[in-house]
Amino acid sequence: MVKDKIDRMLEARRRLAKQLPDPSIVLAGSLMKRMIRCNKPGCRYCEKGRGTGHGPIWILSVTAGNRRVRQIPVPAHLRQETKAGVRRYGEIQKWLRQVSRVNVDLLEERKKR
Ligand SMILES: [Zn+2]
């Protein structure tokens, strides 16, 4: 009885393990857009209090070690690819949590034997 349950869990784990999304494109960062100011005198986009600045430009924010954050501007032609990499990172984190959940249940189940 308990054995059957463990077998089912192992099977679920095998199935899950095969569903790992392709990790080769991951980007561990977040993509944000930002307006920028050129600071040229008389620029109507950057006028104090009224102008909204130029852009938006897209920035990939990546946390490096020792609490440093790198802000990497992403040109338009690389935006979709970058978005996909950031999304994939989230998908794989979700996948990892699912596998871990099964393993936690497995641990609990094995303790009963
Ligand atoms: Zn300007």
Backbone and ligand atoms as CSV (ligand in chain L), in Angstrom:
chain,resi,resn,atom,element,x,y,z
A,1,MET,N,N,0.842,-1.211,0.000
A,1,MET,CA,C,0.000,0.000,0.000
A,1,MET,C,C,0.875,1.258,0.000
A,2,VAL,N,N,1.712,1.359,1.013
A,2,VAL,CA,C,2.637,2.501,1.085
A,2,VAL,C,C,3.588,2.479,-0.109
A,3,LYS,N,N,3.993,1.283,-0.466
A,3,LYS,CA,C,4.887,1.107,-1.612
A,3,LYS,C,C,4.266,1.663,-2.888
A,4,ASP,N,N,2.982,1.372,-3.091
A,4,ASP,CA,C,2.291,1.885,-4.275
A,4,ASP,C,C,2.333,3.401,-4.331
A,5,LYS,N,N,2.108,3.989,-3.178
A,5,LYS,CA,C,2.089,5.441,-3.122
A,5,LYS,C,C,3.462,6.004,-3.495
A,6,ILE,N,N,4.492,5.398,-2.968
A,6,ILE,CA,C,5.856,5.838,-3.287
A,6,ILE,C,C,6.153,5.652,-4.772
A,7,ASP,N,N,5.718,4.525,-5.319
A,7,ASP,CA,C,5.911,4.294,-6.758
A,7,ASP,C,C,5.232,5.385,-7.588
A,8,ARG,N,N,4.026,5.732,-7.169
A,8,ARG,CA,C,3.316,6.786,-7.905
A,8,ARG,C,C,4.068,8.111,-7.827
A,9,MET,N,N,4.609,8.390,-6.658
A,9,MET,CA,C,5.361,9.636,-6.489
A,9,MET,C,C,6.642,9.627,-7.329
A,10,LEU,N,N,7.296,8.482,-7.373
A,10,LEU,CA,C,8.518,8.382,-8.183
A,10,LEU,C,C,8.194,8.570,-9.657
A,11,GLU,N,N,7.061,8.018,-10.055
A,11,GLU,CA,C,6.625,8.160,-11.445
A,11,GLU,C,C,6.328,9.630,-11.756
A,12,ALA,N,N,5.644,10.282,-10.841
A,12,ALA,CA,C,5.341,11.716,-11.020
A,12,ALA,C,C,6.638,12.517,-11.121
A,13,ARG,N,N,7.616,12.113,-10.333
A,13,ARG,CA,C,8.892,12.818,-10.354
A,13,ARG,C,C,9.626,12.612,-11.681
A,14,ARG,N,N,9.570,11.374,-12.177
A,14,ARG,CA,C,10.199,11.104,-13.480
A,14,ARG,C,C,9.557,11.950,-14.581
A,15,ARG,N,N,8.202,11.991,-14.526
A,15,ARG,CA,C,7.487,12.783,-15.543
A,15,ARG,C,C,7.903,14.250,-15.461
A,16,LEU,N,N,7.914,14.763,-14.254
A,16,LEU,CA,C,8.290,16.164,-14.038
A,16,LEU,C,C,9.709,16.446,-14.539
A,17,ALA,N,N,10.607,15.531,-14.225
A,17,ALA,CA,C,12.019,15.742,-14.573
A,17,ALA,C,C,12.203,15.883,-16.084
A,18,LYS,N,N,11.316,15.218,-16.838
A,18,LYS,CA,C,11.410,15.304,-18.303
A,18,LYS,C,C,10.861,16.620,-18.841
A,19,GLN,N,N,10.170,17.344,-17.964
A,19,GLN,CA,C,9.530,18.578,-18.426
A,19,GLN,C,C,10.369,19.831,-18.181
A,20,LEU,N,N,11.611,19.644,-17.836
A,20,LEU,CA,C,12.468,20.816,-17.633
A,20,LEU,C,C,12.527,21.639,-18.916
A,21,PRO,N,N,12.101,22.901,-18.839
A,21,PRO,CA,C,12.204,23.745,-20.027
A,21,PRO,C,C,13.682,23.967,-20.372
A,22,ASP,N,N,13.981,24.130,-21.638
A,22,ASP,CA,C,15.369,24.331,-22.078
A,22,ASP,C,C,16.020,25.474,-21.280
A,23,PRO,N,N,17.021,25.140,-20.489
A,23,PRO,CA,C,17.607,26.170,-19.626
A,23,PRO,C,C,18.667,27.029,-20.316
A,24,SER,N,N,18.992,26.690,-21.567
A,24,SER,CA,C,20.155,27.338,-22.177
A,24,SER,C,C,19.980,28.841,-22.393
A,25,ILE,N,N,18.740,29.325,-22.354
A,25,ILE,CA,C,18.549,30.758,-22.645
A,25,ILE,C,C,18.334,31.609,-21.386
A,26,VAL,N,N,18.409,30.993,-20.201
A,26,VAL,CA,C,18.001,31.734,-19.000
A,26,VAL,C,C,18.790,33.015,-18.758
A,27,LEU,N,N,18.077,34.007,-18.256
A,27,LEU,CA,C,18.695,35.234,-17.780
A,27,LEU,C,C,18.136,35.512,-16.388
A,28,ALA,N,N,19.015,35.501,-15.390
A,28,ALA,CA,C,18.583,35.746,-14.020
A,28,ALA,C,C,18.605,37.238,-13.753
A,29,GLY,N,N,17.562,37.892,-14.209
A,29,GLY,CA,C,17.495,39.324,-14.012
A,29,GLY,C,C,16.079,39.785,-14.232
A,30,SER,N,N,15.872,41.088,-14.164
A,30,SER,CA,C,14.546,41.587,-14.507
A,30,SER,C,C,14.680,42.684,-15.549
A,31,LEU,N,N,13.684,42.698,-16.408
A,31,LEU,CA,C,13.697,43.651,-17.515
A,31,LEU,C,C,12.780,44.804,-17.153
A,32,MET,N,N,13.313,45.997,-17.240
A,32,MET,CA,C,12.489,47.159,-16.909
A,32,MET,C,C,12.700,48.251,-17.938
A,33,LYS,N,N,11.710,49.121,-18.034
A,33,LYS,CA,C,11.922,50.237,-18.956
A,33,LYS,C,C,12.057,51.529,-18.187
A,34,ARG,N,N,12.760,52.434,-18.814
A,34,ARG,CA,C,13.101,53.660,-18.117
A,34,ARG,C,C,13.214,54.796,-19.133
A,35,MET,N,N,12.797,55.973,-18.711
A,35,MET,CA,C,12.977,57.157,-19.536
A,35,MET,C,C,14.343,57.753,-19.193
A,36,ILE,N,N,14.985,58.350,-20.183
A,36,ILE,CA,C,16.291,58.949,-19.889
A,36,ILE,C,C,16.309,60.422,-20.259
A,37,ARG,N,N,17.205,61.142,-19.636
A,37,ARG,CA,C,17.317,62.583,-19.872
A,37,ARG,C,C,18.648,62.899,-20.555
A,38,CYS,N,N,18.551,63.693,-21.613
A,38,CYS,CA,C,19.765,63.998,-22.369
A,38,CYS,C,C,20.505,65.201,-21.778
A,39,ASN,N,N,19.769,66.005,-20.971
A,39,ASN,CA,C,20.349,67.190,-20.325
A,39,ASN,C,C,20.858,68.253,-21.298
A,40,LYS,N,N,20.372,68.183,-22.558
A,40,LYS,CA,C,20.725,69.262,-23.478
A,40,LYS,C,C,19.836,70.464,-23.174
A,41,PRO,N,N,20.426,71.634,-23.139
A,41,PRO,CA,C,19.604,72.811,-22.833
A,41,PRO,C,C,18.543,73.008,-23.917
A,42,GLY,N,N,17.311,73.300,-23.493
A,42,GLY,CA,C,16.245,73.580,-24.449
A,42,GLY,C,C,15.548,72.345,-24.990
A,43,CYS,N,N,15.960,71.156,-24.602
A,43,CYS,CA,C,15.280,69.943,-25.087
A,43,CYS,C,C,13.886,69.866,-24.476
A,44,ARG,N,N,12.857,69.806,-25.340
A,44,ARG,CA,C,11.500,69.850,-24.821
A,44,ARG,C,C,11.096,68.561,-24.110
A,45,TYR,N,N,11.796,67.473,-24.411
A,45,TYR,CA,C,11.487,66.203,-23.743
A,45,TYR,C,C,12.015,66.162,-22.304
A,46,CYS,N,N,13.040,66.993,-22.089
A,46,CYS,CA,C,13.697,66.925,-20.788
A,46,CYS,C,C,13.442,68.165,-19.938
A,47,GLU,N,N,12.545,69.021,-20.411
A,47,GLU,CA,C,12.222,70.240,-19.707
A,47,GLU,C,C,11.887,69.947,-18.247
A,48,LYS,N,N,12.439,70.756,-17.364
A,48,LYS,CA,C,12.226,70.536,-15.922
A,48,LYS,C,C,10.747,70.570,-15.555
A,49,GLY,N,N,10.298,69.550,-14.846
A,49,GLY,CA,C,8.922,69.538,-14.342
A,49,GLY,C,C,7.884,69.124,-15.363
A,50,ARG,N,N,8.175,69.269,-16.659
A,50,ARG,CA,C,7.155,68.952,-17.674
A,50,ARG,C,C,7.526,67.818,-18.626
A,51,GLY,N,N,8.806,67.821,-19.018
A,51,GLY,CA,C,9.237,66.792,-19.976
A,51,GLY,C,C,9.246,65.410,-19.352
A,52,THR,N,N,9.004,64.411,-20.200
A,52,THR,CA,C,8.993,63.038,-19.669
A,52,THR,C,C,10.304,62.316,-19.989
A,53,GLY,N,N,11.212,63.001,-20.673
A,53,GLY,CA,C,12.472,62.372,-21.028
A,53,GLY,C,C,12.360,61.602,-22.334
A,54,HIS,N,N,13.428,60.955,-22.732
A,54,HIS,CA,C,13.456,60.178,-23.976
A,54,HIS,C,C,13.247,58.697,-23.686
A,55,GLY,N,N,12.725,58.018,-24.633
A,55,GLY,CA,C,12.613,56.565,-24.475
A,55,GLY,C,C,11.187,56.084,-24.637
A,56,PRO,N,N,10.836,55.000,-24.022
A,56,PRO,CA,C,11.651,54.350,-22.985
A,56,PRO,C,C,12.793,53.502,-23.552
A,57,ILE,N,N,13.821,53.340,-22.756
A,57,ILE,CA,C,14.846,52.359,-23.076
A,57,ILE,C,C,14.659,51.181,-22.117
A,58,TRP,N,N,15.078,50.023,-22.569
A,58,TRP,CA,C,14.914,48.819,-21.752
A,58,TRP,C,C,16.231,48.458,-21.094
A,59,ILE,N,N,16.123,48.092,-19.836
A,59,ILE,CA,C,17.306,47.783,-19.031
A,59,ILE,C,C,17.146,46.393,-18.424
A,60,LEU,N,N,18.163,45.583,-18.577
A,60,LEU,CA,C,18.176,44.308,-17.863
A,60,LEU,C,C,18.968,44.518,-16.579
A,61,SER,N,N,18.276,44.297,-15.464
A,61,SER,CA,C,18.908,44.475,-14.170
A,61,SER,C,C,19.326,43.106,-13.631
A,62,VAL,N,N,20.620,42.925,-13.429
A,62,VAL,CA,C,21.152,41.628,-13.020
A,62,VAL,C,C,21.898,41.786,-11.704
A,63,THR,N,N,21.539,40.939,-10.747
A,63,THR,CA,C,22.252,40.975,-9.479
A,63,THR,C,C,23.502,40.123,-9.592
A,64,ALA,N,N,24.649,40.767,-9.493
A,64,ALA,CA,C,25.910,40.036,-9.491
A,64,ALA,C,C,26.211,39.678,-8.046
A,65,GLY,N,N,27.354,39.079,-7.795
A,65,GLY,CA,C,27.711,38.760,-6.411
A,65,GLY,C,C,27.866,40.032,-5.598
A,66,ASN,N,N,28.230,39.877,-4.370
A,66,ASN,CA,C,28.472,40.981,-3.418
A,66,ASN,C,C,27.524,42.177,-3.579
A,67,ARG,N,N,26.229,41.845,-3.731
A,67,ARG,CA,C,25.154,42.855,-3.710
A,67,ARG,C,C,25.213,43.885,-4.828
A,68,ARG,N,N,26.075,43.651,-5.793
A,68,ARG,CA,C,26.139,44.634,-6.876
A,68,ARG,C,C,25.102,44.316,-7.932
A,69,VAL,N,N,24.531,45.361,-8.484
A,69,VAL,CA,C,23.529,45.199,-9.528
A,69,VAL,C,C,24.065,45.785,-10.822
A,70,ARG,N,N,24.016,44.971,-11.876
A,70,ARG,CA,C,24.432,45.491,-13.179
A,70,ARG,C,C,23.198,45.897,-13.953
A,71,GLN,N,N,23.234,47.054,-14.557
A,71,GLN,CA,C,22.130,47.537,-15.362
A,71,GLN,C,C,22.588,47.559,-16.806
A,72,ILE,N,N,22.039,46.660,-17.596
A,72,ILE,CA,C,22.502,46.526,-18.967
A,72,ILE,C,C,21.428,46.997,-19.936
A,73,PRO,N,N,21.691,48.064,-20.679
A,73,PRO,CA,C,20.713,48.526,-21.666
A,73,PRO,C,C,20.508,47.459,-22.744
A,74,VAL,N,N,19.256,47.239,-23.126
A,74,VAL,CA,C,18.941,46.208,-24.119
A,74,VAL,C,C,18.369,46.865,-25.370
A,75,PRO,N,N,19.084,46.768,-26.491
A,75,PRO,CA,C,18.584,47.364,-27.731
A,75,PRO,C,C,17.323,46.649,-28.209
A,76,ALA,N,N,16.526,47.368,-28.997
A,76,ALA,CA,C,15.224,46.853,-29.447
A,76,ALA,C,C,15.319,45.473,-30.084
A,77,HIS,N,N,16.351,45.238,-30.895
A,77,HIS,CA,C,16.408,43.969,-31.622
A,77,HIS,C,C,16.730,42.780,-30.715
A,78,LEU,N,N,17.127,43.046,-29.481
A,78,LEU,CA,C,17.414,41.944,-28.543
A,78,LEU,C,C,16.384,41.848,-27.424
A,79,ARG,N,N,15.359,42.707,-27.503
A,79,ARG,CA,C,14.405,42.777,-26.400
A,79,ARG,C,C,13.602,41.488,-26.231
A,80,GLN,N,N,13.068,40.948,-27.337
A,80,GLN,CA,C,12.240,39.738,-27.254
A,80,GLN,C,C,13.041,38.563,-26.690
A,81,GLU,N,N,14.247,38.427,-27.184
A,81,GLU,CA,C,15.133,37.362,-26.725
A,81,GLU,C,C,15.417,37.503,-25.232
A,82,THR,N,N,15.650,38.723,-24.806
A,82,THR,CA,C,15.945,38.990,-23.396
A,82,THR,C,C,14.729,38.681,-22.537
A,83,LYS,N,N,13.557,39.123,-23.019
A,83,LYS,CA,C,12.307,38.826,-22.317
A,83,LYS,C,C,12.131,37.325,-22.133
A,84,ALA,N,N,12.404,36.590,-23.213
A,84,ALA,CA,C,12.235,35.130,-23.174
A,84,ALA,C,C,13.188,34.506,-22.156
A,85,GLY,N,N,14.400,35.024,-22.068
A,85,GLY,CA,C,15.381,34.500,-21.123
A,85,GLY,C,C,14.969,34.743,-19.678
A,86,VAL,N,N,14.430,35.928,-19.426
A,86,VAL,CA,C,13.964,36.268,-18.074
A,86,VAL,C,C,12.756,35.398,-17.711
A,87,ARG,N,N,11.852,35.224,-18.689
A,87,ARG,CA,C,10.656,34.399,-18.462
A,87,ARG,C,C,11.067,32.952,-18.175
A,88,ARG,N,N,12.023,32.462,-18.947
A,88,ARG,CA,C,12.470,31.088,-18.788
A,88,ARG,C,C,13.057,30.851,-17.399
A,89,TYR,N,N,13.770,31.828,-16.898
A,89,TYR,CA,C,14.334,31.711,-15.551
A,89,TYR,C,C,13.214,31.473,-14.528
A,90,GLY,N,N,12.134,32.236,-14.671
A,90,GLY,CA,C,10.991,32.072,-13.771
A,90,GLY,C,C,10.343,30.703,-13.924
A,91,GLU,N,N,10.236,30.234,-15.176
A,91,GLU,CA,C,9.622,28.921,-15.430
A,91,GLU,C,C,10.437,27.810,-14.774
A,92,ILE,N,N,11.748,27.951,-14.845
A,92,ILE,CA,C,12.595,26.903,-14.272
A,92,ILE,C,C,12.565,26.940,-12.743
A,93,GLN,N,N,12.459,28.125,-12.195
A,93,GLN,CA,C,12.296,28.212,-10.742
A,93,GLN,C,C,11.007,27.528,-10.305
A,94,LYS,N,N,9.949,27.749,-11.089
A,94,LYS,CA,C,8.665,27.125,-10.799
A,94,LYS,C,C,8.788,25.600,-10.902
A,95,TRP,N,N,9.466,25.162,-11.940
A,95,TRP,CA,C,9.701,23.736,-12.153
A,95,TRP,C,C,10.473,23.127,-10.974
A,96,LEU,N,N,11.513,23.819,-10.529
A,96,LEU,CA,C,12.301,23.344,-9.394
A,96,LEU,C,C,11.442,23.207,-8.145
A,97,ARG,N,N,10.578,24.183,-7.913
A,97,ARG,CA,C,9.704,24.117,-6.738
A,97,ARG,C,C,8.779,22.913,-6.817
A,98,GLN,N,N,8.302,22.600,-8.030
A,98,GLN,CA,C,7.416,21.442,-8.198
A,98,GLN,C,C,8.158,20.141,-7.885
A,99,VAL,N,N,9.372,20.019,-8.417
A,99,VAL,CA,C,10.160,18.811,-8.157
A,99,VAL,C,C,10.437,18.701,-6.665
A,100,SER,N,N,10.781,19.809,-6.048
A,100,SER,CA,C,11.071,19.810,-4.621
A,100,SER,C,C,9.847,19.393,-3.808
A,101,ARG,N,N,8.673,19.863,-4.211
A,101,ARG,CA,C,7.435,19.517,-3.506
A,101,ARG,C,C,7.239,17.992,-3.510
A,102,VAL,N,N,7.457,17.378,-4.683
A,102,VAL,CA,C,7.322,15.921,-4.779
A,102,VAL,C,C,8.348,15.249,-3.866
A,103,ASN,N,N,9.558,15.767,-3.846
A,103,ASN,CA,C,10.608,15.154,-3.030
A,103,ASN,C,C,10.345,15.304,-1.540
A,104,VAL,N,N,9.763,16.420,-1.152
A,104,VAL,CA,C,9.394,16.604,0.257
A,104,VAL,C,C,8.321,15.587,0.640
A,105,ASP,N,N,7.315,15.418,-0.237
A,105,ASP,CA,C,6.267,14.420,0.018
A,105,ASP,C,C,6.862,13.017,0.086
A,106,LEU,N,N,7.805,12.759,-0.808
A,106,LEU,CA,C,8.475,11.456,-0.826
A,106,LEU,C,C,9.215,11.188,0.485
A,107,LEU,N,N,9.895,12.204,0.957
A,107,LEU,CA,C,10.627,12.080,2.216
A,107,LEU,C,C,9.669,11.721,3.355
A,108,GLU,N,N,8.557,12.459,3.417
A,108,GLU,CA,C,7.557,12.195,4.462
A,108,GLU,C,C,7.034,10.768,4.360
A,109,GLU,N,N,6.793,10.337,3.118
A,109,GLU,CA,C,6.231,9.025,2.898
A,109,GLU,C,C,7.219,7.922,3.271
A,110,ARG,N,N,8.493,8.157,2.937
A,110,ARG,CA,C,9.514,7.139,3.222
A,110,ARG,C,C,9.771,6.997,4.716
A,111,LYS,N,N,9.563,8.080,5.453
A,111,LYS,CA,C,9.761,8.012,6.910
A,111,LYS,C,C,8.759,7.072,7.568
A,112,LYS,N,N,7.621,6.893,6.910
A,112,LYS,CA,C,6.567,6.053,7.479
A,112,LYS,C,C,6.897,4.572,7.430
A,113,ARG,N,N,7.879,4.240,6.603
A,113,ARG,CA,C,8.142,2.799,6.411
A,113,ARG,C,C,9.012,2.196,7.500
L,1,ZN,ZN,ZN,16.342,65.494,-23.932
